[in-house]
Each structure stands twice: as C-alpha cells, then as structure tokens.
Amino acid sequence: MNIAIIVDPLEHIKTYKDTTYALMQEGVARGHAVFVMQAHDLVLESGRVDAHARRVTLRAEGARWYALDEARRAALSDYDVVLMRKDPPFDMEYLYATYLLERAEAQGARVVNRPCALRDFNEKLAILRFPEWIAPTLVSARRESLKAFVAQQGDVILKPLDAMGGAGIFRVKPDDPNLNVILETMTQFDARTILAQRYIPDVAAGDKRILLIDGKPVPFALARIPQPGETRANLAAGGTGVAQALSARDAEIAAALGPTLRAAGLALVGLDVIGDYLTEINVTSPTGMREIAAQTGFNAAAMMFDALERGC
C-alpha cells in the first residue's frame, strides 16, 4: 500500500513514545510505502485535492531517525489510505484541513479518521453523547452557572475545550480563593465555553487510555499515574504510564462505544477512563501504542494495520 500520513514536523517527534512513529514502523516493516506531509501541504486546485508529500525512510532511533525523499505532488486519492495524525490544537487551520480532506474523500481518498467525524467529535464534548458513562458534567461560559456547579459538586475539574496534554486544566473547590479569577480567565468573562466535571478521586490510580481500533479495544490500557501533589495525570504533565489489562468496567465502556464510533468513521480512538467514568474521547491523534508495546509486548500498531489492510 501507499500510505500518506499528515503529521506535525518530524523533528518534533519523540520516537520512544510516539504512536505515529509506531505506525510508520509497522507500515515500513510490512513493505508499505509511507509518505509524510503537514496540513499546510494540502492543495485544492481545479477541484482536485493534492498534497506535497515526501516518502520517509526510517533509520535507527536517534537524532537522525528518518530520511526524506524529494517532495512530490499527487492527488490524495492516489494513496491507499491517508492517516490524519496532526496534534491539536483544533484551531481554524485544523478545521480548514478537515474541509479539504472531506473533498478528497469525495474524490475517492480513504481518510482515517474521517474528516467529518474529527469535526463532530470534539474530544471534550463527545462524551455527552454517552451520558450513562460519565460523571456529573456542565458545559457553559457563564461564571454564575459554573460557580453554582462547583458549589453543588464540591470538587470539580475545569477544562478548556480546545487543548491537549493537560494544558489549562484546573481543580477547584467552593472555598478556593482563586475561583473567581480562574473562571474569569478561563471563560474570558462569560465569552468562552468550558467544561466542568466532578473530580473523580480514582485518578490517583490512573487516568486510563483505552485504544479502540476499528471499534475493538486493545486488551491493555495505559494508566497514566499523576505525580504526587499533581491533579493532572497526562504524560505531558509528568504522569507515569503503566500498562495494565482492561478491567471489566473498561471492557464494558469500550464495548458500548465501539460500534458507534466505528460507524462514524473513527478507526482509531483513545477513550480516557477514570475509575468507572468516561472522561474524554480522543480522535485527533490518540497515543499510547509505544508504551503498551514496551511493557506488554502487545503490538497495537499491527492491530491497526490489520484493520487498514482489511479495508483495502
């Protein structure tokens, strides 16, 4: 297969933990040709969506772990599959890329995950489609409503809707002396919508990332354990990743959501679960494959490529 991957600059990739790198490795190991591009390499001209892409050759891991051929321009529909792996923020440039990718789909390109699903499944708000699996949650820009929710729940996590890696997340209580200024800052004085969610103490045992591939769960989750004194468990915020077999509750949540997400065109999804509760649905560039493989030997990238090859 010829595989195109839309990714952030390769020099920023940390190969020891990057899922996109794991997917590149698996593709090359299977004899597929892997091409890389950035979102700004997409071009729509005369109605056709092209991209300036470079074939990548993998070397030993280190500072010079890749080599790139000269860029070539080709229609996205010429590739067997296009993997959208650009990290958030989901800003206007990301949105424009999904529009171009959707036009490419109409011309025969197979884009994973589907562009319309990337738009429809905001990673913080998509959980609202599955209310039976989530903790008490409020979405609002109104400080008055948010303060009332904090007072009612007693211990609350506040999240921006467009960030990743734990950025901009606060844990607040009704007597927090900084509550007003936190709400002013996060909502920009009632002008910016945020998400509030009851704090789940089970985060101390790990914020679990469950990977769904073509609607089926990887049998191991990556539990991200927060540092002492830290609320956020994200690896980018210093959390420690510990792979563990799925619990019965993890499997139950995955089985409930898998068919719906697959039907929406989401072939690779990262469910975030704390204790018994679903907290996020990650669809842009879910991670965790490298850590799971290193600790358990399970090759989730191979599971992903089995699914891609079945689709072709």
N, C-alpha and C positions, 0 to 999 in steps of 0.2 A: 504494500500500500504506500501511497504518497500521503504523508500526514503534515498538515500545517498547524503550527501552534502559535497563537497570539499570546505574547508573554511580555513582561517587563524586561528592561535591559539585562542581558545575561550576566554582565559583570556584577550585578547586584545579587545574584542567586547564591545562596549558601548551600552547596551541594549535599552536605551531610544531613540536611533536614528538609530539603525542598522536594515537594511532591511532583512539580513539573519536571525536575531533573530525573526523578524516578521513572516518570512516564517516558521521557526521552530515552533513558537507558533501556527500558523494556522494548520500546519500538525499534531501536537500533539492533538489539540482541535478536529480535525476530526477523531481521532483514528488511525492515521497512525504511523508506527514505523519510527523514524528518527535516522539515523546514521550519524556520522561526521568523517571526515578524513582530512588530509592535503595532498597536492600534492605529498610529498615525501613518502606517504604511498602506492602509486600505485606500483604494481609489475607485470612485464610480465615474465612468466616462462612457458616453453613448449608451447609457442604460445598463452597462455591464460592470459588475464589481470585481476588480482585480486587487492584487496585493503585490508589493515588492517584498519578496521573501528570499532568505538565504538557507541553503542546505547546511546543516550542522554536522560536524564530525566530533565525536566525543573522544577525549584523551583521558589519561589518568587524572584522578581528582587532585585539585590543587589550584594555584592561581591561574594557570593556563589550561583549564579543563576542557576547552572547546576550540574548534576552528570553524570558520565560516567561509563558504564559497562566495563568489560574487553574487550580488542581488539579481534576481530575475523577476520580471513582471509576468504574472499569469492570472487567469481567472480563478477565483476561489472554487468554482465548480469543477476545475480540473483536478483538484485534490480529492482523495477518497474520504477524508474526514478533516474537519477544521476544529481544533480544540481551542476554546476561548478560556485562557488562563490568566488574564490580566487581573492583578490585585485591585481591590478598592483603593481609593475612594470611588464610589459610584457617582461621579460628577457628570457634568454635561458632555465632556468628551467621551466618557464611557457610554453614555446614553446614545450619542451620535453613532458610536461604533456598533451598537446593537441594531440601529436602523439600517446601517449598511449591510450588516451580516444577515438581517432579515431579507433584504433584497437579494443577497447572494443565495439564500435558501430558495427563494422563488425561482432562481436560475439553475437549481439542481444541487447546490452545495449542501453537504451534511455537516451541520454545525452543532457542536456539543460543548456546553449545554445550549439549548435552543435560545435564540436571542429574545423572543417574546417572553420566555419563562424567566430569563435574567431580569427583565423589567418588572414582571408581575410578582416575583417572589423576593421582595425586599428582605434582607437577611434578618432584620429585627422584627418586621411586621408579619412575615409569612406564618409565624406561629399562631396568629389569630385565626387562621383557617382551621386550626385544630384545638379549639378551646378546652376540650376534655383532657388534654395532656399538659396544660400549662398552669403555672402559679397565678394568683391574682395579678392582673396587669391593667395599667392605664396608659393610654396614648393621648397626649394633649400638649398644647402650647400654653395653656392657661396656668399661671402660677397658683392661683386660688385653688383650682382643681387638684393640682399636684400636691400642694401642701395638705389638703384635706385627705388625699390618699395616703400620704406619709403618716399623718396622724392616725388614720384608721388601721394601717398595717403595722406601724411601729418600727419597722426596719426595712428599708427599701433601697433597691439599686436603680440608679438613673442612667440611661444610655442615650447618646445621640443616635440618629437613625442611619448615618452615612459613614461610620468609622469602622475600624477593624483593629484587632490585636489588643483590645482593652483600652484603646485611646478614648479619653473623655468620659470615662465611667466613674460615677461617684456612688458611695454608700452613705445614706443619710438616715437620721432618726429625727423624731419631732423636736427634741431639745438641742439639736445641732446648732451651735451659734452661727454657723456659716450657711444655714439652709437658705435664707433669703438670697444671699449673693450667689450661691450656686444655681438657684433657679433663675435668677436674673441673667446670669451668664449663659446658662445652657439654652434658655428659651429666647434669649435676646429681647427680654421684656415682652413676653407673650407673642412673639413673632415667629418662633421656630418650634416645631413639634418635636417632642422627645418621647421616650418610652420609660415608664416606671413599672417596676416589678418587685413583688415582695421578695426580700432577701431569703435565700434558701441556705440554711446553715450547713447542709450536706456538702457544700462546695469545699469544705475542709478536706473531704475525702476525694475530691477531684471533680473538675468540670470535664465531663467525658465527651470526646469527639467520636461519634459513630459514623463511619463511612458507609453510604449506600451506593452501590454500583448497579445500574440498570434495575433499581428497585429492591435489590437484595443486600443485606448487611454483610460487611466484612465481619468475621467472627470475633475480632478483637477490637476493643475501643482503646483510644488513647486518653487516659485520665490525666488531666493537667492539674497538678497539685500546687496551690499557691504557696509562696514563701511565707514564713511566719510574720504575722502582722500585716499581710497584704490581702486585700479582698479579691483582687483580680487573679485568676488562675492562668490567663493566657501565657503561652510560651514567650511571646514578645514582651510580656510584662514580668518575666523572670520565673514563671511557673516551671515545674519539672514534669516532663511527660513520662507516664508509666503505663505501658500497655497491659491490658487485662481482658480476660474473656468477658463477653457480654453477659450481663445479669438477665434474669427472667424479665424484669421490667424494661431493660434496654431492648431486648428482643421483641417485646410486646409493642413498644413505641415504633420500632423500625418496621415491624410487620404491618402496623396500622397505616403508616405514612407512605411506605414504599410504593405501592401500586399507584397512588395519586400523583406522587412526584414523578414516577416513570412516565405516566400518561401525559404529564405536562411537558415532557421532553427534557427532563433533568436526569441525565445519565450518571452524573457524579455529584453527590450531595454529602455535606457534613452536618449531621444532626448534633447539636450541643444539648447534653442532658446533665442536669444536676439532681442527684437523688432520684426522685420519682418524676421529675418535671422536665419537659422540653423547654429550652430557653432560647434557642436560635436555630435557623435553618440556613446553612451556608451553601450558596450555589455559585458564587463567582469563581473562586479558586480554592476549594477545600484542600486542607493539608492533613498530614499525619501518616502518610504511607511509609516514609523512610523510617520513622521511629518504630512503627509497628513491625516492619520487616526486621529491623536490627534486634528487637527484643523478643520476637516470637518466631521469626523465620517465615511468617506468612507474607506472601508477595501480592499485595493489593494491586500493584501496577499490572501484574499478569492477569488478575481478575478483570481489571478494566480493559485490557487489550483483548481478552477473550470476548468481552461484550462488544467491543468495537468491530472485531473481525466477524462476529456473528451478524452484525448489522450490515456488513458489506457482502 
